[in-house]
Amino acid sequence: MKRNNAVKTIVLGLLTLSALGIGTQVSLAGPAPEVESGTLAAAIRASGQPCARVIEKEHQGGSVWLVRCNSGRFQVRLNDDATAEVVPLD
């Protein structure tokens, strides 16, 4: 009987902590947005930089991506108004 009470107490404690958000990890950002490599390459080319193809892309959070093209590395920020800010890193 004591074991059942102890288990109930632990479960209630965990539920309380969970309800309060203590000891839980919550991501408000959600998963990384899916952005096609072609979209990133087009944004880089539109900025006047060469990029025939994306070799690697890494989401940095928000709307920022690190992109490695055949011609170099770039930081690309995709804006809500369909524009992009491109910074050459090499």
C-alpha positions in Angstrom: 0.0 0.0 0.0 2.8 2.4 0.8 4.4 1.7 -2.6 1.2 2.7 -4.4 1.0 5.9 -2.5 4.6 6.7 -3.3 4.1 6.1 -7.0 0.9 8.2 -6.9 2.9 11.0 -5.2 5.7 10.9 -7.8 3.3 10.8 -10.7 1.3 13.8 -9.3 4.6 15.7 -8.7 5.8 15.0 -12.3 2.4 16.1 -13.7 2.5 19.3 -11.6 6.0 20.1 -12.8 5.0 19.4 -16.4 2.0 21.6 -16.1 4.1 24.4 -14.7 6.6 24.0 -17.5 9.4 23.1 -15.1 11.8 20.5 -16.3 10.4 20.4 -19.8 12.0 21.7 -23.0 9.7 23.6 -25.2 10.7 25.0 -28.6 8.6 27.9 -29.8 10.4 28.1 -33.1 9.5 24.5 -34.1 11.4 22.5 -36.6 13.7 24.2 -39.1 11.7 25.5 -42.1 12.2 23.6 -45.3 14.0 25.7 -47.9 14.9 24.3 -51.2 18.6 24.5 -52.2 17.5 26.2 -55.5 15.8 29.0 -53.6 19.0 29.7 -51.7 21.1 29.5 -54.8 18.7 31.9 -56.6 18.9 34.4 -53.7 22.7 34.3 -53.8 22.7 34.8 -57.6 20.2 37.7 -57.3 22.7 39.4 -55.0 25.3 39.4 -57.7 27.3 36.5 -56.4 27.9 33.3 -58.4 26.3 30.1 -57.2 25.6 27.3 -59.7 24.6 24.8 -57.1 24.3 24.4 -53.3 26.7 21.8 -51.9 25.6 22.2 -48.2 23.1 24.2 -46.2 22.8 24.6 -42.5 19.9 26.4 -40.7 21.1 28.9 -38.2 17.8 29.8 -36.7 15.0 32.1 -37.7 15.3 32.8 -41.4 19.2 32.6 -41.5 21.1 29.9 -43.4 24.8 29.1 -43.9 25.2 28.0 -47.5 28.2 26.5 -49.2 28.0 26.8 -53.0 30.5 25.6 -55.6 31.8 29.2 -55.6 32.1 29.9 -51.8 30.2 30.2 -48.5 27.4 32.7 -47.8 25.1 33.7 -45.0 21.6 34.1 -46.4 18.7 35.7 -44.5 15.4 35.2 -46.2 13.0 38.1 -45.5 9.3 38.0 -45.2 8.9 40.3 -48.2 10.6 37.7 -50.5 13.9 39.6 -50.5 17.2 38.1 -49.2 20.3 39.5 -47.6 23.4 37.7 -48.7 26.8 38.1 -47.0 29.8 36.4 -48.6 31.9 34.5 -46.0 34.9 33.6 -48.1 
